[in-house]
Amino acid sequence: MNKKQNQTPFMRKNFLQRRFSLPANDLLRDLIYRRLWTSILISSFGAQITMLALPLTAAVMLNASASQMGILTMMETLPFVLLSLPTGVWLDRMRKLPVYIAGETIIGLAVISVPVAWWLDMVNMRWLYVVGFIIGMVNTMAGTAAQIVLTQIVPRERLVEAHAKNALATSGAEVAGPATAGALIKLLGAPLALIADAALLISSAMILRGIKVTENRPVAKDAAFWRDLKAGVHFVAKKPLLLALAATVGGWQLCYNAALVVQILYATRILGLSEQTVGLSYMGMGLGTILASVYGYRISRAIGPGPCMVLGITICGAGWSLLAIAPVNHWGIAAFALMLMCFSVGAVLIFINFLALRQAVTPEPMLGRMTSTMRWLILLPAGPGALIGGWMGEHAGLHYSLAFAGITALLLATFAWRNPIIRGISVLPTLSPQEERQSL
C-alpha cells in the first residue's frame, strides 16, 4: 500500500484544504474586499455580453458601416470628455459607494431598452447611439466612484495587488463570458441576449449594497464648484508623473479605439465568423487577462511599474500589427484570437500600474478630482481614435485601421521608454505625511 492509499479521508481533506486555501494575508480574506471582488466578477461577466451584443446588433442586424461603428464607439467616450471634470468635484463632496451602486442599476436599465426597442420594432443606430451615450455617462460617474471605493477598502501600499486581483476577476468573466455570450446571441439574437446582462448588473448592485465603508469627505464651508474644479486640474498639472501617465495612456487609448471600431466588422465581414465563433475567439482575451493578472504584479515588482506599462503598450501594438498583415484564412482566425489575447495582456499590464500609480500620489480629499481629471485627459484622444479607425476602415480597408493602431502603439511605446519619468518608475511612490494630511 503506497503513502497516498494509506491516508484517511480526513487526512486527504486537510491536505486539500491546505493546498487550496488562501494565504493568511491574502486580500480575499477580507470580507468587504471579497464582496467588492465578487461584484466585479458578476458585472464583468455581464459586460462581456454587452461588449459583443451591442456592436453585433449594429454590424449584423442593422448592417452598420465602419463610420457608424466609429460613431457608436465615440458616443461611449464622449461623456468622459463632457462630464469627467465636473464629476470629480461632485464626487469629492459626497459618498462614492451609492453612486457606484446606482451606476450598475442604470446601465442595466439602459441595455434592457435595446431588446424592448427590438420587440417594438424601433431599434436603429440612433437608439444604439443613445444607449452608448448613457453607458458612457454612467461609467464616467460610477466608474470614477468605483475606483475611489477601492482606495477606501484597500491600503494604498496594496493597490497594485488589488488591481491585479480585480483584473483576475475580470479575466474569469472574459474566459467564460464571450463563449456564453456568443451562444446566447446565436440562440436568442443579439438584442435579447442583453437581458442577461441587465440581470447580472442588478445582481452586482445588490451585492454592493452589503458593503460598508467609512468615508472622510469634509467639505469646506467656502467650497466653490469652479474653484474646486480648477484645483483638481492644477493638482494634476503640477505633478509631472501624472502628466506623463496621462500622455502615455491617452496615446494608447487613441490606438485602442481605432482598432476597436473595426474588430467586429473584421471578424464578421472579412473572416466570415458567426456570432458564436466570434464569442469563442474572444475567449483568447480572457486567457490573456488571466495570464497578465497572475504574473502582472510579479512583473511590475521585477522591472518597475513604468517599464511594465511600456511592455504592455508594446504587446498591444504587436497584436494589432499581426492581425493587419494576417492572411484571410484559418491563420487569420488564429491571428484574430491571438490579437485579442495580446490586447488583454497588454491592457492589464498598463492599467494595474497606471491606476495604482495615480492613486498612490494623491491625498484622499483630491481623489475624486484627480481621477476625473486623469480620465478626461486619457479619453480625450479616444473619440478621435474611433473616428480615425472608422474612416480608414470605410475608405481604405479594415486592415489599415488595424495597421494604424499597431504601428502607432509601437511608436508610442518607443517614446514612453525614452521618457525618463516613465522609465524611471521602479517602485510604487508614497505620499509624505504632509501630503497625506492635505485637505483641499
C-alpha positions in Angstrom: 0.0 0.0 0.0 1.5 3.3 -1.0 1.5 6.5 1.0 -1.5 8.1 -0.7 -3.6 4.9 -0.2 -2.6 4.9 3.5 -4.1 8.3 4.0 -7.5 8.6 5.7 -10.3 10.7 4.1 -9.9 13.2 6.9 -6.1 13.5 6.2 -6.8 13.9 2.4 -9.4 16.6 3.2 -7.0 18.5 5.3 -4.3 18.2 2.7 -6.6 19.7 0.0 -7.7 22.5 2.3 -4.0 23.4 3.0 -3.2 23.2 -0.7 -6.0 25.4 -2.0 -6.6 27.7 1.0 -5.7 31.4 0.7 -2.5 32.7 2.3 -3.1 34.4 5.7 -2.5 37.9 4.3 -4.5 37.5 1.1 -6.8 40.4 0.3 -9.6 38.0 -0.5 -9.7 37.0 3.2 -11.1 40.5 3.9 -15.0 40.2 3.8 -15.5 43.7 2.4 -13.0 43.4 -0.4 -14.3 39.9 -1.2 -17.8 41.4 -1.7 -16.4 44.0 -4.0 -14.4 41.4 -5.9 -17.5 39.2 -6.3 -19.5 42.2 -7.6 -16.7 43.0 -10.1 -16.7 39.3 -11.3 -20.5 39.3 -11.9 -20.6 42.8 -13.5 -17.6 41.8 -15.8 -19.5 38.7 -16.9 -22.4 40.9 -18.0 -20.1 43.4 -19.7 -18.9 40.6 -21.9 -22.4 40.2 -23.2 -22.8 43.9 -23.9 -19.3 44.0 -25.5 -20.4 41.5 -28.1 -24.2 42.1 -28.3 -24.2 45.8 -28.8 -21.8 46.0 -31.8 -23.2 42.8 -33.2 -26.6 44.3 -33.2 -25.2 47.3 -35.1 -23.0 45.3 -37.5 -25.2 42.3 -38.3 -28.8 43.3 -37.6 -28.5 47.0 -38.7 -25.7 46.5 -41.2 -23.7 49.4 -39.8 -20.8 50.9 -41.8 -17.3 51.3 -40.3 -18.0 55.0 -39.9 -21.2 54.3 -38.0 -19.3 51.8 -35.8 -16.8 54.6 -35.1 -19.6 57.0 -34.1 -21.1 54.3 -31.8 -17.7 53.9 -30.1 -17.3 57.7 -29.8 -20.7 58.1 -28.2 -19.5 55.9 -25.3 -16.4 58.0 -24.8 -18.0 61.4 -25.4 -19.5 61.7 -21.9 -16.0 61.3 -20.4 -14.9 64.5 -22.3 -18.0 66.4 -21.3 -18.6 65.3 -17.7 -15.4 64.0 -16.2 -14.1 67.3 -14.7 -17.4 68.3 -13.0 -17.9 64.7 -11.9 -14.7 64.9 -9.9 -15.8 68.0 -7.9 -19.2 66.4 -7.3 -17.8 63.1 -6.1 -15.4 64.8 -3.7 -18.4 66.2 -1.9 -20.5 63.1 -1.5 -20.3 59.4 -0.7 -19.0 57.3 -3.6 -20.5 53.9 -2.9 -24.1 54.9 -3.6 -23.1 56.4 -6.9 -21.3 53.2 -7.8 -24.4 51.1 -6.9 -26.8 53.5 -8.9 -24.5 53.3 -11.9 -24.7 49.5 -12.1 -28.5 49.7 -11.9 -28.8 52.5 -14.6 -26.6 50.6 -17.1 -28.8 47.5 -16.6 -31.9 49.6 -17.5 -30.1 51.1 -20.5 -29.1 47.8 -22.0 -32.5 46.2 -21.5 -34.0 49.1 -23.5 -32.4 47.5 -26.6 -34.5 44.3 -26.6 -37.6 46.3 -25.7 -36.9 48.5 -28.7 -36.3 45.5 -30.9 -39.6 43.9 -29.7 -41.4 47.2 -30.6 -39.6 47.3 -34.0 -38.0 50.6 -33.1 -34.3 49.6 -32.8 -32.0 51.6 -35.1 -28.5 53.1 -35.0 -29.8 56.3 -33.3 -31.2 54.2 -30.5 -27.8 52.4 -30.1 -26.1 55.8 -30.1 -28.3 56.9 -27.2 -27.7 53.7 -25.3 -23.9 54.0 -25.8 -24.0 57.6 -24.6 -25.9 56.6 -21.4 -23.4 53.8 -20.7 -20.6 56.2 -21.2 -22.2 58.8 -19.0 -22.8 56.4 -16.1 -19.3 54.9 -16.5 -17.9 58.5 -16.2 -19.6 59.0 -12.8 -19.9 55.5 -11.4 -16.6 54.3 -12.8 -14.8 57.1 -11.1 -16.6 56.4 -7.9 -15.7 52.7 -8.1 -12.0 53.4 -8.4 -12.2 55.6 -5.3 -14.2 53.0 -3.4 -11.3 50.6 -3.9 -8.9 53.1 -2.2 -11.3 53.2 0.8 -11.2 49.4 1.2 -7.6 48.6 0.4 -4.5 50.1 1.9 -2.5 52.2 -0.6 0.6 50.0 -0.4 -1.5 47.1 -1.7 -3.2 48.9 -4.6 -1.2 47.2 -7.4 -2.1 43.8 -5.8 -5.8 44.8 -5.6 -5.9 46.0 -9.2 -4.2 42.7 -10.2 -6.9 40.7 -8.3 -9.6 42.8 -9.8 -8.2 42.0 -13.3 -8.2 38.3 -12.3 -11.9 38.6 -11.6 -12.4 40.3 -14.9 -10.4 37.6 -16.6 -12.6 34.8 -15.3 -15.5 36.6 -16.9 -13.6 37.1 -20.1 -12.8 33.4 -20.4 -16.3 32.1 -19.9 -18.3 35.2 -20.8 -17.6 35.5 -24.6 -18.4 31.9 -25.3 -21.6 32.1 -23.2 -22.5 35.4 -24.8 -21.9 34.0 -28.3 -24.1 31.1 -27.5 -26.9 33.4 -26.2 -26.6 35.6 -29.2 -26.8 32.6 -31.5 -29.8 31.2 -29.6 -31.8 34.4 -28.9 -30.3 37.1 -31.1 -28.0 39.9 -30.0 -30.8 42.2 -28.6 -32.4 39.6 -26.4 -29.0 38.5 -25.1 -28.7 41.9 -23.4 -31.5 40.8 -20.9 -28.9 38.5 -19.3 -26.5 41.4 -18.9 -29.2 43.5 -17.2 -29.9 40.7 -14.7 -26.2 40.4 -13.9 -25.8 44.1 -13.3 -28.8 44.3 -11.0 -27.2 41.3 -9.0 -23.9 43.2 -8.8 -25.7 46.3 -7.4 -27.4 44.1 -4.8 -24.0 42.7 -3.6 -22.5 46.2 -3.4 -25.3 47.2 -1.1 -23.8 45.0 1.5 -20.5 46.8 1.6 -19.8 49.2 4.4 -17.1 51.9 4.0 -16.1 54.9 6.1 -15.6 58.0 4.1 -13.6 61.1 5.1 -15.3 63.7 3.0 -15.1 67.1 4.8 -16.4 69.9 2.6 -15.1 73.4 3.3 -17.8 75.9 4.2 -16.5 78.2 1.5 -16.4 75.4 -1.1 -16.9 76.7 -4.6 -17.6 74.5 -7.6 -15.4 76.2 -10.2 -12.6 76.9 -7.8 -12.6 73.2 -6.7 -12.6 72.1 -10.3 -9.7 74.3 -11.1 -7.8 73.0 -8.1 -8.2 69.4 -9.4 -6.8 70.4 -12.8 -3.9 72.3 -11.2 -3.1 69.4 -8.9 -2.6 67.1 -11.9 -0.8 69.8 -13.9 1.7 70.2 -11.1 2.6 66.5 -11.0 5.0 65.6 -13.8 4.3 61.9 -13.1 0.5 62.3 -13.6 1.1 64.3 -16.8 3.5 61.6 -18.2 1.0 58.9 -17.3 -1.9 60.8 -19.0 0.1 61.4 -22.2 1.2 57.7 -22.4 -2.2 56.1 -21.6 -4.0 58.8 -23.7 -1.9 57.8 -26.7 -2.8 54.1 -26.1 -6.5 55.0 -25.9 -6.3 56.6 -29.4 -4.7 53.3 -30.8 -7.1 51.1 -28.9 -10.3 52.8 -30.1 -9.0 52.9 -33.7 -8.7 49.1 -33.6 -11.8 48.6 -31.5 -14.3 50.0 -34.1 -13.3 47.6 -36.8 -12.7 44.4 -34.7 -16.3 43.0 -35.0 -16.6 44.1 -38.7 -13.2 42.4 -39.5 -14.4 39.2 -37.7 -17.8 39.0 -39.4 -17.2 40.5 -42.8 -13.5 39.7 -43.6 -13.1 36.4 -41.7 -16.7 35.4 -42.1 -17.1 34.3 -38.4 -20.6 33.7 -36.9 -21.7 35.3 -33.7 -20.9 32.2 -31.8 -17.4 31.8 -33.3 -16.7 35.5 -32.5 -17.6 34.7 -28.9 -15.3 31.7 -28.9 -12.5 33.9 -30.3 -13.0 36.4 -27.6 -12.0 33.7 -25.1 -8.5 34.5 -26.1 -8.9 37.8 -24.4 -9.9 36.1 -21.2 -6.9 33.8 -21.3 -4.6 36.8 -21.8 -6.2 38.6 -18.9 -5.7 35.6 -16.6 -2.0 35.3 -17.7 -1.4 39.0 -17.1 -3.4 39.1 -13.8 -1.4 36.1 -12.4 2.0 37.4 -13.4 1.4 41.2 -13.8 2.1 42.0 -10.2 5.3 40.0 -10.2 6.5 41.6 -13.5 5.7 45.1 -12.1 7.8 44.3 -9.0 10.6 42.9 -11.1 11.0 45.6 -13.7 9.1 48.5 -12.1 5.6 49.9 -12.8 6.8 52.3 -15.5 8.7 49.7 -17.7 5.8 47.3 -17.1 3.4 49.8 -18.7 5.7 50.2 -21.7 5.8 46.4 -22.1 2.0 46.4 -22.1 1.8 49.0 -24.9 4.3 47.1 -26.9 2.4 43.8 -26.6 -0.9 45.6 -27.7 0.8 47.1 -30.7 2.3 43.8 -31.8 -1.1 42.2 -31.7 -2.9 44.8 -33.8 0.0 44.8 -36.3 -0.1 41.0 -36.6 -3.8 40.9 -37.4 -3.3 43.7 -40.0 -0.9 41.5 -42.1 -2.6 38.1 -41.4 -4.0 36.2 -44.3 -7.8 35.8 -44.6 -7.9 32.1 -43.8 -7.7 29.8 -40.8 -4.4 31.6 -39.9 -6.3 34.8 -39.9 -8.8 33.4 -37.5 -6.0 32.3 -35.2 -4.4 35.8 -35.5 -7.7 37.4 -34.5 -7.8 35.3 -31.3 -4.1 36.0 -30.7 -4.6 39.7 -31.2 -7.4 39.7 -28.5 -5.0 37.8 -26.2 -2.2 40.3 -26.8 -4.6 43.2 -26.2 -5.8 41.8 -22.8 -2.3 41.0 -21.7 -1.1 44.5 -22.6 -4.1 46.3 -21.2 -3.8 44.6 -17.8 0.0 45.4 -17.6 -0.8 49.0 -18.4 -3.8 49.6 -16.1 -2.8 47.7 -12.9 0.2 50.1 -12.8 -1.4 53.2 -14.1 -4.3 53.1 -11.6 -2.1 52.3 -8.7 0.5 55.0 -9.5 -2.0 57.8 -9.8 -3.8 56.8 -6.6 -0.6 56.4 -4.7 0.5 60.0 -5.2 -2.9 61.6 -4.4 -4.3 62.6 -1.0 -7.8 61.4 -0.2 -9.5 64.8 -0.4 -8.3 65.1 -4.0 -9.0 61.6 -5.2 -12.3 62.4 -7.0 -11.0 65.4 -8.9 -7.7 63.7 -9.7 -9.4 60.6 -11.0 -11.9 62.5 -13.1 -9.2 64.8 -14.5 -7.0 61.9 -15.4 -9.9 60.0 -17.0 -10.7 63.2 -19.0 -7.1 63.6 -20.2 -6.6 59.9 -21.3 -10.0 59.7 -23.0 -9.7 62.9 -25.0 -7.9 61.0 -27.8 -10.4 58.1 -27.7 -13.1 59.8 -29.7 -10.7 60.9 -32.5 -9.2 57.5 -32.4 -12.6 55.9 -33.0 -13.4 58.3 -35.9 -10.0 57.7 -37.5 -10.4 54.0 -37.3 -13.9 54.1 -38.7 -12.9 56.5 -41.5 -9.9 54.4 -42.5 -11.8 51.2 -42.3 -14.5 52.5 -44.6 -12.4 54.4 -47.2 -9.1 52.4 -47.1 -9.9 49.0 -45.7 -10.3 47.4 -42.2 -6.7 46.2 -42.4 -5.5 49.8 -42.5 -7.3 50.7 -39.3 -5.5 47.8 -37.5 -2.2 48.7 -39.0 -2.6 52.3 -37.9 -3.4 51.2 -34.4 -0.4 48.8 -34.3 2.3 51.0 -35.7 1.2 54.0 -33.6 1.2 51.9 -30.4 4.7 50.7 -31.1 5.9 54.2 -31.8 4.2 55.3 -28.5 6.0 52.5 -26.6 9.3 53.8 -28.0 8.6 57.4 -26.9 7.3 56.3 -23.5 10.5 54.3 -22.9 12.6 57.3 -23.8 10.7 59.4 -21.2 12.9 59.3 -18.1 9.8 59.7 -15.8 8.1 56.6 -17.1 11.2 54.5 -17.5 12.4 55.6 -14.0 9.4 54.4 -12.0 10.9 51.4 -10.4 8.7 51.3 -7.3 5.2 52.5 -6.2 5.7 56.0 -4.8 4.2 57.0 -1.4 2.8 60.2 0.0 4.7 62.2 2.6 2.9 62.7 5.9 2.4 66.4 4.9 0.8 65.4 1.6 -1.3 62.7 3.3 -2.9 65.4 5.6 -3.5 67.7 2.7 -7.1 68.9 2.6 -8.4 71.0 -0.3 
